[in-house]
Amino acid sequence: MRYVCCIILSLIFTSYISAEVQFVDATTAAGIDFQHVDGRTGEKYLIETLGSGALFFDFDLDGHLDLYIVNATRIPPPIDDKSVQTEAFPQNRLYRNNGDGTFTDVTRQAGVGDTGYGVGCAAADINNDGYPEIYVTNFGQNRLYYNNGDGTFTDITQKAEVGDARWGTSCAFLDYDLDGDLDLYVVNYMKFSIAENRWWETRGIRTYCSPTDQIAGSHFVSEPDILYRNNGDTTFTDVTQNAGISHRALGLAVAVGDYDNDGYPDIHIANDMEADQFYRNNGDATFTETADLTGTGYDGNGFPGSGMGSAFGDYDNDGYLDLVVSNASALPVILYQNESATFFTDVSFISGIGAVTLPYFKWAVEFFDYNNDGLLDLFVANGHLQENISLFSDSTYPQADLLFRNTRQQDGTYRFTDTSAEVGLTQLPKQVSRGAAFGDYDNDGDIDIFLNNSNQPAVLLRNDGGNSKHWLTVQLIGTQRNVSGIGTKVFVKAGDLSLFREVRSGASYLSQSDLRVHFGLGENATIDTLEIRWQSGHSDQFSNLKSNQILRVKEAHGLMLQ
């Protein structure tokens, strides 16, 4: 009888744990009907493999997160001409948040339906008028859409001089020189020609070729990235060489963050099948590549990965940004622990992430506190590159995504546990995930996930139950320029929690998440102190605040409730 009771209690406890937070497919209910199209033809063009990104942002400043989704198109892509910007071709989509859990497609009215072969995106206010612009990378000319402030956008790519026509991937806005105007970093992949594409044959089956084999013996070469300095008049200047951004690699992801807390944003680049780069900001408008010095170019055994996605986040709450990098299959997600800005240590396996992630082909990766307990957890988006992989391997093309819960151990270390089944991810249909964006689209206090899947319908995962613990969301509005607040540091103390976030643009993989910073507060109903350190050098401090609210903080002007 005691044995039976133990089983019943165990089942009740397990049910309680799994029901605490669930990620629910809310795509149809939210009115999102986006279908990604990569133009695959059976010829195995390498451009078909990378997928596309998405971003959460508030383009109309109504306090609700809107959604911009990047699409690819047919192969060969349509001619870059205004006459072909029609609904006859797959196009990027802008969904306006209605404030009731649903979205409306406003792409046509807004004028942002680019029909290029889209890859990545980011958004920020480039002219400090309060309204965020959209930047899109393509296989082909990139696009910059200026926000007119009336629900419409204007393509100012040519005027702004940011229409590079190489194979762009991820991108991010940052104020690298602290002049108050947001600059732009664009990651590039490789030179590629549809006419000279190569492929492999595996057991007589045509498959996608490795990018290094595309390069070998041909004119294909990896491409350098681009750093654009904002001139303050909605135009940009290419300062890549002058700034010391000198590498040429198969770049896929960019993560921006001030890893050494000197006030200047640093840059990590995840490279495919090559060592990653880590650029330390020298504070004089130049960078020094420090991957070897910081230990972030290779794993703990000295081997380069096959970097797909990357993100900064303080997972151990020590006030320093740690780094996570996703990799292809047979390689782990690498978690780099920041050792007080001196160097990083690979803790992938001892943290519980390495072994679990080895079998998966991993893309978007991001830190976020899904259960509001005050610790940053980790999400990994998965999906194989070869759509016919099951014909010659035990792997599958669609794969389950992963969520790891972060917990603090008695010895003071932090360990991640695979909680994908508990939160319902393994019960969802497997997808071929690529880009992912994170944000509280329904403003209920917990973070939701949007996934742009390769050549499949997109998925919006609503977080149900994450707000059972206390939380705080802070929107930063700069007044001494840099209105988007990118690079601003936010510190929260609540009970025994000391938390730190940094406002950042593009991360994850080809995507950008909500610029508002979110704090899980656990059982703490009161915030003891909230400190905001703006990149201008100004600081704002507040005390004794209530939890479970969205605060808008205007630099040097105080708090405003949303």
Secondary structure, 3 states (H helix, E strand, C coil): CHHHHHHHHHHHHHHHHHHHCEEEECCCCCCCCCECCCCCCCCCCHHHCCCCCEEEECCCCCCCCEEEECCCCCCCCCCCCHHHCCCCCCCCEEEEECCCCCEEECHHHHCCCCCCEEEEEEEECCCCCCCCEEEEEEECCCEEEEECCCCCEEECHHHHCCCCCCEEEEEEEECCCCCCCCEEEEEECECCCHHHCCEEEECCEEEECCHHHHHCCCCCCEEECEEEEECCCCCEEECCCCCCCCCEECEEEEEEECCCCCCCCEEEEEECCCCCEEEEECCCCCEEECHHHHCCCCCCCCCCCCEEEEEEECCCCCCCCEEEEEECCCCCCEEEEECCCCCEEECCCCCCCHHHHCCCCEEEEEEECCCCCCCCEEEEEEECCCCCHHHCCCCCCEECCEEEEEEECCCCCEEEEECCCCCCHHHCCCECEEEEEEECCCCCCCCEEEEEECCCECEEEEEECHHHCEEEEEEEECCCCCCCCCCCEEEEEECCEEEEEECCCCEECCEECCCCEEEEEECCCEEEEEEEECCCCCEEEEEEEECCEEEEEECCCEEEEC
